[in-house]
Structure formats: structure tokens, C-alpha cells
Amino acid sequence: MAPALVQRYKLVLQVYSAEELQHSSSQGAYCKLYVGSTTMIEGSHKTMSKKDSTDVAPSNEELNEVCHLEVRRTRTQQQGLNTTASFKTIWDEMFEVPIRPGVELARQIVSIRVKSQHLLFCPVIGACAVSLSNLCPGERLKQWFPLQKGKKTAGRIRIMLLIAPEDNALVARRKQPNQDVVAARAANHEAEEAIKRLVDKQLRKETERRQRRLHRTSSGPPVEVKLPAYEQDNNLLVIDKRHENEEDATWPLPPSVSSPKFLLPLGTSTASRGNCQQEKTSQSTNKEHNLLASPMSDYEQRLDRKVRQCVQSEENQLKNHNEVKISRDLVRTRN
């Protein structure tokens, strides 16, 4: 024979609002809810201390009942002025408290403590306790309950109690998504996506622009480098001075270098040609004699070679400069 299934229950507890609360906190008030077989009007710590202070040691059953308390807490809400010109604190929160198997519903007690919100210590405004002995499963109870602080009345609180089977899925109101929050999150997500698309587009444009610039500089026409005006004038002055020095300088030709040939005009007689040849021979003999007689001929030859090398390098630089200038002029005319 199959064992019978044990029906499990849960307590649906909804805290609506409270009126005529006597507290001076600007931060508001909140509720603490206790569900168990022990009254928790004075709080769990004082209840445990009372059990410890009794002469008779508490039984294991009483300790289990205290340890298996279900505790819930509402949000902190501030007082507001309603239509009846009285101060009212509205929470409007729903909680589901599962009831353990084997627990008698008739012995369960709901304790509510309303506390004032402070930074260091939160004093109790008022408390009440409701027994579930007269509440049947499936029956809904909604009413105002008085709050007491000692022997004084500290206001009243409106709650709803319902014992429902565990199979029926009741969605707590606190867990339901707020439509405004959902819309705000969706709008925030859309804004983030739009910003991301814009940033990606800008980065892509910047990358394409850099690639075009690199391609243009690598395969395009030669880039013209313009020097400042004062640098161009200085370069021209240096080049002019070099030309003047080259024109004024007279260097003796070394023996290895032959003198330039002298060409006579057409129709010159043979005698005149012979005289010219003799003059040239005598001049070359005198030059060779002078060169051989001079003790500084070797030094002058080396110096002459160095000077000629310098002159040749300067002429090459001048030639390259003229070619660059001509190419720049051609580019300017084309543009």
C-alpha cells in the first residue's frame, strides 16, 4: 500500500499599511514578521533570555520551536498624509512563509513588530500577535490589528492572512517586475547599444582615413619639402662664395696631368705651327724644371689632389641641387 501524501501548506502574509504611529524618525519605519509557535512581541533575544532565566530548563521541543522561527522584514517607508488628514505608513508587501511538515497550524502565531528606523538603534513603536488557530486553509483574513507598546496603544496595522496549499503557486508581489524598472532598463540598454555603434563607426572611419593617408604617401607623387626663406638665402650665399673661390683660385697642374692642347685656326702656315710647337715645348720644359726644382712639389701635389676632390664633390652637390630644383619646378608647373 502506497504511503499517503502529506499535504504541505504555506502562509501568505501581506502587510498593507499602519496608521497613528508614534515615532519621530525622519527615515521612516519598517516591520519585522515572526511566524512560529512562540509569541515574539518583545523580540527573539528577550524571548530566549526569558526561557534561559526560568528555573525549569527548556525542553528540546521548546528550543526547536524557537530555532525554527520564520523571520521576514519589510522595506523602510516614511509617513505620508492620506485623504483623512492622518499620517499613514504604506508598505503593501507580500510574503510567503512555508510551514514545515508535521507542524500544527492551530499552534502557529504571527508576531508583528513595527520599528522606527535609526542609524545605531531602532526602537520598537508597537507590536501585535495573531494566532492562526481560528484560520482555516483557504480562508482569507484581512483586517486592522491594534499595536501595543507595553500597556499603551501605539497605532494600528492592516494585514492579510491566508493559508494556501503549497501546490498553488502564488507569486509574491515583491518579486514581480516593476514595469517602470523594466522600461528604464530597456531604454538604458538601447542607449548603450547606440553609443557602442557610434564609437565603432568613428573608430572604423579613423582607421580608413589612416590607411588612405599611408597609401597616398607611399605611392603618390613626391612630397615637396619647402625650406624657410632665410635658410634658402643662406644656401645660395654659400654656393655663390664657392663659385667665386673656384674662379679666383689658380692651381699648378701636376706632372701626371697633361696641359690642354692648343688648336690653331685653319690656314695657318707650317712655319707658324712649328714655332707654336717649339714655344709649347719650351714652356712645358720650364714648368717641369720649376716643379722638379721646388722642394715642396710632393706636398703641393697631395694638396692639389685633395683640393680637386673637394671641388669635384662640391660640383656634384651643386649639380644634384640643380636637378632637385628643376624637378620641383616641373612638379609645380604640373600642379
C-alpha positions as CSV (number, residue, x, y, z in Angstrom):
1,M,0.0,0.0,0.0
2,A,1.5,3.3,-1.1
3,P,2.0,5.9,1.7
4,A,-0.4,8.8,1.7
5,L,1.0,12.1,0.6
6,V,1.2,14.7,3.3
7,Q,-0.3,18.0,2.3
8,R,2.0,20.9,2.7
9,Y,0.8,24.5,3.4
10,K,2.3,27.9,3.3
11,L,1.2,31.1,4.9
12,V,0.6,34.1,2.7
13,L,1.1,37.3,4.7
14,Q,0.5,40.7,3.2
15,V,1.3,43.9,5.1
16,Y,-0.7,46.9,3.8
17,S,-0.2,49.9,6.0
18,A,-0.1,51.4,9.5
19,E,-1.7,54.5,11.0
20,E,-1.2,56.7,14.0
21,L,2.4,55.5,14.6
22,Q,4.1,57.5,17.3
23,H,7.7,58.0,16.2
24,S,10.0,60.9,15.3
25,S,12.4,59.3,12.8
26,S,12.8,61.1,9.5
27,Q,13.9,57.9,7.9
28,G,10.6,56.1,8.3
29,A,9.6,52.8,9.8
30,Y,9.7,49.1,8.9
31,C,8.1,45.8,10.1
32,K,9.6,42.5,11.3
33,L,7.4,39.4,11.0
34,Y,7.9,36.3,13.0
35,V,6.0,33.0,12.3
36,G,6.3,30.2,14.9
37,S,4.7,28.6,17.9
38,T,6.1,31.3,20.3
39,T,5.0,34.9,20.7
40,M,7.7,37.4,19.7
41,I,6.2,40.7,20.7
42,E,9.3,41.5,22.8
43,G,11.8,40.2,20.2
44,S,13.7,37.0,19.8
45,H,16.6,37.9,22.1
46,K,14.3,38.7,25.1
47,T,12.3,35.6,24.5
48,M,15.4,33.4,24.6
49,S,16.6,35.2,27.7
50,K,13.3,34.6,29.5
51,K,13.5,30.9,28.7
52,D,17.0,30.8,29.9
53,S,16.2,32.7,33.2
54,T,13.4,30.3,34.2
55,D,14.1,27.7,36.9
56,V,13.0,24.8,34.8
57,A,15.3,24.0,31.9
58,P,13.6,24.4,28.5
59,S,12.8,21.2,26.7
60,N,14.2,20.2,23.3
61,E,10.8,20.8,21.8
62,E,10.7,24.4,23.0
63,L,14.2,25.1,21.8
64,N,13.3,23.7,18.3
65,E,10.3,25.9,18.2
66,V,12.4,29.0,18.9
67,C,15.1,28.0,16.4
68,H,12.6,27.3,13.6
69,L,11.1,30.8,13.6
70,E,10.5,32.3,10.2
71,V,11.5,35.9,10.1
72,R,10.7,38.5,7.4
73,R,11.3,42.2,7.0
74,T,9.7,44.9,5.0
75,R,11.2,47.9,3.4
76,T,11.6,51.2,5.3
77,Q,8.8,53.6,4.4
78,Q,8.1,57.2,5.5
79,Q,4.9,58.5,6.7
80,G,2.5,60.3,4.4
81,L,-0.6,62.3,4.7
82,N,-3.7,60.5,3.4
83,T,-7.2,61.8,2.4
84,T,-8.5,61.6,6.0
85,A,-5.8,64.0,7.2
86,S,-4.0,61.4,9.3
87,F,-0.4,60.2,8.9
88,K,-0.1,56.8,7.3
89,T,2.8,54.5,6.5
90,I,2.2,52.3,3.5
91,W,4.3,49.2,2.8
92,D,2.0,47.0,0.6
93,E,4.3,44.0,0.6
94,M,3.5,40.3,0.3
95,F,5.5,37.4,1.8
96,E,5.2,33.6,1.6
97,V,6.2,31.6,4.6
98,P,6.4,27.8,4.2
99,I,5.1,25.7,7.0
100,R,7.2,22.7,7.9
101,P,5.6,19.3,7.6
102,G,4.2,18.0,10.9
103,V,3.6,21.4,12.4
104,E,0.1,22.1,13.7
105,L,-1.4,25.2,12.1
106,A,-3.5,25.8,15.2
107,R,-0.4,26.4,17.2
108,Q,1.3,28.9,14.8
109,I,1.4,32.6,15.8
110,V,2.2,35.6,13.7
111,S,4.1,38.3,15.6
112,I,4.5,41.7,14.1
113,R,6.9,44.4,15.4
114,V,6.9,47.9,13.9
115,K,10.2,49.6,14.5
116,S,11.5,53.1,13.9
117,Q,14.5,53.4,11.5
118,H,17.6,55.0,13.1
119,L,21.3,54.7,12.5
120,L,22.5,52.9,15.6
121,F,19.4,51.7,17.4
122,C,15.9,51.0,16.1
123,P,13.4,51.3,18.9
124,V,10.0,49.5,18.8
125,I,7.0,51.6,18.0
126,G,4.4,48.9,18.7
127,A,3.7,45.2,18.3
128,C,0.9,42.7,18.0
129,A,0.4,38.9,17.8
130,V,-2.2,37.0,15.7
131,S,-3.0,33.3,16.3
132,L,-3.8,31.0,13.4
133,S,-6.0,28.7,15.4
134,N,-9.2,30.1,14.0
135,L,-8.0,30.4,10.4
136,C,-8.9,27.6,8.1
137,P,-6.9,26.6,5.0
138,G,-8.2,28.6,2.0
139,E,-9.8,31.2,4.2
140,R,-8.6,34.8,3.7
141,L,-8.5,37.2,6.7
142,K,-8.0,40.9,6.1
143,Q,-8.4,43.4,9.0
144,W,-6.8,46.1,11.2
145,F,-4.9,44.9,14.3
146,P,-4.0,47.3,17.2
147,L,-0.4,47.9,18.1
148,Q,0.7,47.9,21.7
149,K,3.8,49.2,23.4
150,G,3.6,47.9,26.9
151,K,0.1,48.8,28.1
152,K,-0.3,51.8,25.7
153,T,-1.9,51.9,22.3
154,A,0.7,52.8,19.6
155,G,-1.4,52.8,16.5
156,R,-2.8,50.1,14.3
157,I,-1.7,47.9,11.3
158,R,-3.7,46.4,8.5
159,I,-2.6,42.9,7.3
160,M,-4.0,40.0,5.2
161,L,-3.5,36.3,6.2
162,L,-4.1,33.3,4.0
163,I,-3.2,29.6,4.5
164,A,-2.8,28.1,1.0
165,P,-1.7,24.7,-0.2
166,E,1.9,24.5,-1.3
167,D,0.9,23.3,-4.8
168,N,-0.8,26.6,-5.7
169,A,1.9,28.9,-7.0
170,L,1.3,32.3,-5.6
171,V,3.7,34.9,-6.9
172,A,4.9,37.3,-4.3
173,R,4.2,40.9,-5.2
174,R,7.7,41.9,-4.2
175,K,9.2,39.6,-6.8
176,Q,7.0,40.8,-9.6
177,P,9.0,43.0,-12.0
178,N,8.1,46.7,-12.0
179,Q,7.1,47.9,-15.4
180,D,8.8,51.2,-14.9
181,V,12.0,49.5,-13.9
182,V,11.8,47.2,-17.0
183,A,11.2,50.1,-19.3
184,A,14.1,52.1,-17.8
185,R,16.4,49.1,-18.2
186,A,15.4,48.6,-21.8
187,A,15.9,52.3,-22.5
188,N,19.3,52.1,-20.8
189,H,20.3,49.1,-22.9
190,E,19.2,50.8,-26.1
191,A,21.3,53.9,-25.2
192,E,24.3,51.8,-24.5
193,E,24.0,49.9,-27.8
194,A,23.6,53.2,-29.7
195,I,26.7,54.6,-28.1
196,K,28.6,51.5,-28.9
197,R,27.6,51.6,-32.5
198,L,28.6,55.3,-32.8
199,V,32.0,54.6,-31.2
200,D,32.6,51.6,-33.6
201,K,31.7,53.8,-36.6
202,Q,34.1,56.6,-35.5
203,L,36.9,54.1,-35.0
204,R,36.3,52.5,-38.4
205,K,36.4,55.9,-40.1
206,E,39.6,56.8,-38.4
207,T,41.2,53.5,-39.4
208,E,40.1,54.0,-43.1
209,R,41.5,57.6,-43.0
210,R,44.8,56.4,-41.7
211,Q,45.0,53.7,-44.4
212,R,44.3,56.2,-47.1
213,R,46.9,58.6,-45.8
214,L,49.6,55.8,-45.7
215,H,48.7,54.7,-49.3
216,R,48.8,58.3,-50.6
217,T,52.2,58.9,-49.0
218,S,53.7,55.6,-50.2
219,S,52.5,55.5,-53.8
220,G,51.7,59.2,-54.6
221,P,53.8,62.0,-56.2
222,P,57.0,63.2,-54.5
223,V,56.3,65.3,-51.5
224,E,57.8,68.8,-51.8
225,V,59.8,70.0,-48.8
226,K,59.9,73.7,-48.5
227,L,62.7,75.3,-46.6
228,P,62.3,78.6,-44.8
229,A,63.3,81.7,-46.7
230,Y,66.3,82.5,-44.5
231,E,67.7,79.0,-45.0
232,Q,67.3,79.2,-48.8
233,D,69.2,82.6,-48.8
234,N,72.0,81.2,-46.7
235,N,72.4,78.2,-49.0
236,L,72.5,80.4,-52.1
237,L,75.2,82.7,-50.5
238,V,77.4,79.7,-49.6
239,I,77.1,78.4,-53.2
240,D,78.0,81.8,-54.7
241,K,81.0,82.1,-52.5
242,R,82.2,78.6,-53.5
243,H,81.9,79.6,-57.2
244,E,83.9,82.8,-56.6
245,N,86.7,80.9,-54.9
246,E,86.8,78.4,-57.7
247,E,87.1,81.2,-60.3
248,D,89.8,83.1,-58.5
249,A,92.0,80.1,-57.5
250,T,94.9,79.1,-59.8
251,W,96.5,75.8,-59.0
252,P,99.6,74.4,-60.6
253,L,98.9,71.3,-62.7
254,P,100.7,68.1,-61.5
255,P,103.1,66.4,-63.9
256,S,100.7,63.5,-64.5
257,V,98.1,65.8,-65.9
258,S,98.8,67.0,-69.4
259,S,98.2,70.5,-70.4
260,P,95.3,71.2,-72.7
261,K,96.0,71.2,-76.4
262,F,96.1,74.4,-78.3
263,L,94.4,74.2,-81.7
264,L,95.4,76.6,-84.5
265,P,92.9,78.0,-86.9
266,L,92.6,76.7,-90.4
267,G,95.0,78.2,-93.0
268,T,98.0,78.6,-90.6
269,S,101.3,78.1,-92.3
270,T,103.6,75.2,-91.3
271,A,106.3,77.6,-90.0
272,S,103.9,79.2,-87.6
273,R,102.8,75.7,-86.5
274,G,106.4,74.8,-85.8
275,N,107.1,78.0,-83.8
276,C,104.0,77.3,-81.7
277,Q,105.1,73.7,-81.1
278,Q,108.5,74.9,-80.0
279,E,107.0,77.5,-77.7
280,K,104.8,74.9,-76.1
281,T,107.7,72.5,-75.7
282,S,109.9,75.2,-74.1
283,Q,107.0,76.2,-71.7
284,S,106.4,72.6,-70.6
285,T,110.2,72.1,-70.1
286,N,110.3,75.3,-68.0
287,K,107.3,74.1,-65.9
288,E,108.8,70.7,-65.4
289,H,112.1,72.3,-64.4
290,N,110.4,74.5,-61.9
291,L,108.4,71.6,-60.5
292,L,111.5,69.5,-60.1
293,A,113.4,72.3,-58.6
294,S,110.8,73.0,-55.9
295,P,111.3,71.0,-52.7
296,M,107.5,71.3,-51.9
297,S,106.3,69.6,-55.0
298,D,105.2,66.4,-53.3
299,Y,103.2,68.3,-50.7
300,E,101.7,70.6,-53.3
301,Q,100.7,67.5,-55.4
302,R,98.9,65.9,-52.4
303,L,97.3,69.2,-51.6
304,D,96.2,69.7,-55.1
305,R,94.6,66.3,-55.2
306,K,92.7,67.0,-52.1
307,V,91.5,70.4,-53.3
308,R,90.4,68.9,-56.6
309,Q,88.5,66.2,-54.8
310,C,86.7,68.8,-52.7
311,V,85.9,70.9,-55.7
312,Q,84.6,67.8,-57.5
313,S,82.3,66.9,-54.5
314,E,81.0,70.5,-54.4
315,E,80.3,70.4,-58.1
316,N,78.4,67.1,-57.7
317,Q,76.4,68.6,-54.8
318,L,75.6,71.7,-56.8
319,K,74.6,69.5,-59.8
320,N,72.2,67.4,-57.5
321,H,70.8,70.6,-56.1
322,N,70.1,72.0,-59.5
323,E,68.4,68.7,-60.6
324,V,66.2,68.7,-57.5
325,K,65.3,72.3,-58.1
326,I,64.4,71.6,-61.7
327,S,62.2,68.6,-60.7
328,R,60.4,70.8,-58.1
329,D,59.8,73.4,-60.8
330,L,58.4,70.7,-63.0
331,V,56.0,69.5,-60.3
332,R,54.8,73.0,-59.6
333,T,54.1,73.6,-63.3
334,R,52.2,70.3,-63.5
335,N,50.1,71.2,-60.4
